[in-house]
Amino acid sequence: MSGKKANKKITLKKPSQVTMISNGEISATQRKAYNVLLYKASQELKKDNTKNVFLIAISEIKNTAGIKATDNWHLKKDLRSLMNVQVEIIHEKKDNWDIFVLLSHIKKENNFLKFEIPSIIREALIREDYFTTLDLMILKSLRGKYAVILYEFAIRYNKVEMPKLSIDEFKLLTGTQNYRDFSDVRKKVIEPGIKEINEKTDIEMSYEPFKAGRKVVAIKFSLKRKEQDEIINITPFSIQSEPVEKRATNQPAPDKATTKNPTPDQTNIDILIALLPEKHREKKTIQKTISNALKKYDADYIRRNIKYANKNANGNYRAYLAKALAADWGLGLYEDQQEAAKVQDVVKAAQAAAEAEQKAESEARQAYWSSLSIKTQADWLEKAQRKFKSKDQKFLMGFAVSMVWAARK
């Protein structure tokens, strides 16, 4: 297996309730940054659905969301604004409503952010109900605020007919309640948003206005998927996938990469540094070791050797890690983990088969008991009571069923 990275389509299953943000104070950059946070949280919740606090590299947010700022001041400003946003879910029944915030807590620690999301969003990510699948690479290419909003809205209905929206509902969706005339909405919101979507994304959008007299009172959008050769090329980005121990158990260990991009992605560097013992993360010599290794090896190769060094290094950690990387000492650990995963899969399969067999037998016992006459059931209950001298009817019923099942053979 080559150590070279393959370009990936990164998709986010985003709760549709969050798609229906009805606050106009969110920029396109903020929406894209928030999508990246949701993607990170959803991946972590797949591994541990009890998790409440999530960690992400700052460079990962910038790279994935297409944020060009070189310092963190603008990012901090955008995230602070997100924490002030109130979200209203637009229900089909207009007398029902739900209001919550997008982010409940966020904290910067060196090159990383720790963040928490409200329970309503966290639970929706776990349940994966009413989701909108968004391609983050396409969202990254959109610059206009209304293009992002309309794209999210369109994808939510990509398999069903899009609903007709009153003009007030559309203004609430896009945060354009300050526009009084539909002509302003059309010129400043709808047409530029649709134009950018049609030029840059995998769909084509159109709309139809509905009038009452001479006044436009509602609007309905429609979309169609483009053919593959119509979709523009969007610059890919690297985003960390599942840890090596979570790969399919029949997948071979990654080989060393003989050629590598000479300028490693800062996102990968930050993610790999996060695997180091905390006391070593800020050491420039170790950071340089990781950066240099990424010029020769892929991230999985480096990850397994970091884990090996974490487990076995007793003295000079940097020197030990460098030797582990050069000799691939972590390969044995990786293979052991793969074998252990295979054994665990076999054990789980055996347990599942045993449980299924027990369930089937239990159901058969109950069915057989139910087929007996009331008098026969009473006789067996009396036998069970004489044998066990108990007045617990549930206990006696269980043994009576077992006794009659054994006797039938």
N, C-alpha and C positions, 0 to 999 in steps of 0.2 A: 504493500500500500504506500503510495507516495505521501510525503509530508507536506505537499503543497496544499493550500487552502482552495476549496471550491467556492464560487460565488453562490450565495444563498438567497432565497426569497424569505424574508423575515416577516411573518404575519403575527398580528395581535388579535386575539379574540377579545374584543372590548365590549363590556356590558352596554347594551343599546340604551339603557337609561342614561349612561354617561354620554353617549353620543348626542342625546337630546339636551345638550347644555343650552340654557336659555339666558345666558348672561353675556352681554356684549363687550365686556371688558377683558376678553381673552384674545391675545394676538395669535397669529399662525404659529409663531415660534413656541409660544407657551403651550398651545395645543399639542404640538409635535413632541415637545419635551415631556409633557404629561403622558402621552402615549408610550414613550420609552419607559417611564417609571412603571406604568401598568404592565408592560411586557415583562419587565424584570420581576415584578411581584408575582405575575401569573406563573412564570417559570419556577420560582422558588416555592410557590404553594403546591405545585405538582409534586415536589419532593417532600414537603412537610406542610400539611394543611393547617397546622397549629401556629404557624409563624405569624408574628405581628410586626416585626421590624425587619426592613429589607436594606441591603447594602448594594450600592452601585458606584462604579468609578465615574468621576466627573467627566473624564475624557469620553466615556461611553455615551453619556447623554449628549455631549457636544457633537460627536461624530455621527451618531445615529439620527439626531434631530436636525443635523445640518446647521448647527449654531457656529457662526464664524468668529465670535468674540474670542480674543486671545487671553483675556483675563476672566476672573470669576465674578466680577462685580455685576455685569449684566445678567449672568445666570442667577445670581442671588436675588436680584431685583425681580426677575421673571417668576422665580419660585415663590418669593414672598407674595407677589400679586396673586398667584394661584391659590395660596392659603386663604385669601380674602374673598375668593369667589364662592358664591352660593349657587347651588345647582337645583333646578326644579325639574322633576320628571313630568313629562307631558303624558298623562294617562288618557285612555280612550274615554273613560267616564270623567267628565270635566269637574265633577264635584269631589273627586279624589285627588290628592296631591302628596308629593314627597319632596322635602327640601333637605339638602346636606351640603357639606363642603368637599372639595376635591382632595385636599391634603390636610391631615390632622397634625403632623409633626415632621420636621426635617432638620437634620443636623449635619454640618460639615466636619469631617475628621480627616485632616491631611488631604489626600487626593480622592477621597471618597465621600459619599453622602449616605447617611442613614435616614430612612424615611418611613412613615406610617401612613396608611390610608384608612378612611372611615370604615367601620364594620360592614356597612351596607354594600360598599364596593368590594371589599375583601370577600364577603360571602358570595357575591355574584361571580367573582373570579373562580372561586372554589366550585360552585354549582355548575358553572358554564351554561347558564340558561339565558335565553334571549341575547345571543351574542352577535356582534358585528365583526367580521373578519376584515382587518385592515392590513394592507401591505405597507409596512413602515418605509420601505425604500421608495415607494411612490409618494407617500406623504412627505418624505424628505425633500422631494423635488418641487413641491408646491410652495410658492412664496406668498400668495395672497391669502389673507385671513378668510375671505368668503369662499375661496376655492377649497380650503381645508374643510370648512363647515359643510359645504354642499357635497363634497366627495364622501365624507363620513355619512351624511344623511342618505345619499344615493346607495352606497354599499349596504346600508342596513336593509334596503328593500330590493337587493339584487335578484332575489328569487321569487318575489311577489310583486304585485302591482303597487306602485307608489301611491300614497294617499293624496287626495286633494287637500290643500291647506288654505284656510282663509288668509287674507293678507295680514291680519293681526297675528295669527299663529306663525306665519313665515317671519314676520318682524321679530317675534319673540325668540324664534329659533336662531336668527342671525344677529340679534341684538341691535336691530335698526329701528327701534320704536321712534327715534327722533326724525325719521324721514316721513313727511306727511303725504307726499305725492308718490304714486306708483311709478311715475316716470323716473324719479330719483332712485328708487329701489332697483328698477330695471337697469338704469345706466351705471350705477355705482356698485351694485351688489350682484345681481343675477348675471348680466352679460359678461363682465370681466371674470367672474368666478367660473362660469361655464366655458368660456374661451380657454382659460388656463387648464381646466380639467380635460377638455377635448384635445389640447395640444400635448399634454404631458403624461396622462394616465392611461390605464387599460380600459377605460369606458368612454362612451360619448353620451353627453347629456343634452336634453332639449327640454323646453317647457311650453305650456299652453296656458294663457290667461283666460279667466272666466269673468264675464261682465254682467252687471245688473244695470240695464240702461247703458249709459256711457262710462260708468265707473267700473274699474277692475276690482272684484271683490274676493277672488280666489285664484290660486295658481296650482298647476299640477305638473310635476316633473316626470320624465321618462328617461330610461337609459338603455343602452345596448353595449355588449362587450365587443371590444375591437378584436379583429383577427390578430394573431401573434405578430405577424410582420408589420402591423400598423403601429405597434407600441414602440415608443422612442426608447433609446438606450439610456438607462439611468445609472449613474456612477454607483457601483456597489460599495458597501462598507463591511467591515468585519465586526461580527458580534459573537461573543462567546457562547458556545452551545453547551449541551449537557456535559457534566464531568465525565472523565474517562471510565470510572467505575460504573456509570449508568448506561454505558453502551450495550448493545446487544451482546449476549454472552458468546455468540459464535463468531464475533468480529475479531480479526487478528490484531495484534498490537501494532500501532503505527511504526513505520520505519523512520530512520533518520532522513531528513531532507538534504539532498546534496546541493540544491540551490535554493536561495531564499531572497525575498525582497530585502535590499540592503538598508532600508529604513523601516524598522519594525513599527507596527501600529501601536500607538501609545495606549490604546484601549487594552490590547493584549498584555502589554507590559504591566499596566496597573492591576489587571485581574490576576496575573501570575504573582506579582508582588504581594497581593492580598493573601496568597497561600503561605507566605513565609511566616515564621514566628514573629510576633509583634515587635520584639526588640530588634529585629534585623531589617524591618521594612524601610526605615529611613536611611540606612547605610548606603552611601553612594557607590561603594565598591561592589556591593551585592546587586544593586540596581543595574550597574553596568554589566555585571556578569549575565543577568537575565536578558538585557538588551542585546548583548553580543551573541548570546545563545540563539535568540530569535532570528539572527541572520543566517544561521546554519540549520536549525532544527524547527520542527513545527511545535505548536503550543501543547499538544498532548504529550509529546516526547519530553518537553521541559517540565510539564506538570507532574508526571510520574516520578521524575528524578528529584523534584522539590519535595514531594511527599516522602520519598525514600530518605532524603537528607534530614527532613524533620523528624523522622522516626529513629534514625541511627546516629546522627552526628552528635558527638560528645564534646569535642574541643573546638577547633577553628571551623566555624560553620561555613564561611565563605570558601575556604580551601576544600572542605569536604564536598560542598555542593558542586564546585568546579570539576572535581574528580568524578563525581556521580554523573554529571552531564557529559563529560568526555567519554566515559566507559559505558554509559547507559546502565548503571547499577539498578535503576528503578524498573528495568524490564522484568526482572524476576518477580518483583512485588506486584507488578501489573498482571503478570500471568497467573500468579497465585490468587489474586483477586478475581480474575476471570474464572479460574477453576472453582473457587469458593462460590461464585455466583451461579455456576452451572449446578453445583451440588445443592445450593439453596433452591434453585428452580425445580430440581428433581424432588426435593423434600416437599416443597409447596404443592407440586402436582400430585404427589402421593397423598398428602393431607387432604387436598381438594377431592381426590377420588374417594378416599375413605369417608369423608363427610357426605359426599353425594350418595354413597352406598348406604350409609347409616340412615340418611334422610329417606331414601327409597324404601328401605325395610320398615322404618317407622310408619310411613304412609301406608304400606301394605298391611302392617299389623292393624292399624286403625280401620282400614277398609274391611279387613276380615272380621274384626270385632263388630263393626256396624252391621255386617251381614247376618249376625246371629240374632236369634229371637230374644225378646226381652227376658223370657224365662231362663234361657241358657245363660245369658249375661248375668242374671241374678244368682244362678247356681255357682258360677265361677267366682263371683264376688264373695259369696259365702265361704267357698273353699279358701280363698285368699285371707279372709278374716280369721278363720279357724287356724290357719297356719301361722299367721304373723301377730295375732292378738292385738290388732290395731284398730282405731276408730277413724283414722285419717283416710277419708274417702278418696282423695287424690292419689295417695300412696297405694291403697288397695286396688284402685282402678288400674294403675300402672302394672302392678304385679299380676292382676287378673288377665290383662291383655297379653302379657308375656307368657303366662302359663297356658292360655288357650292357644296361642301361636305355636308354642313348643309341642303341645299335645296333638295339634292337627297333623304333624308330620308322622 
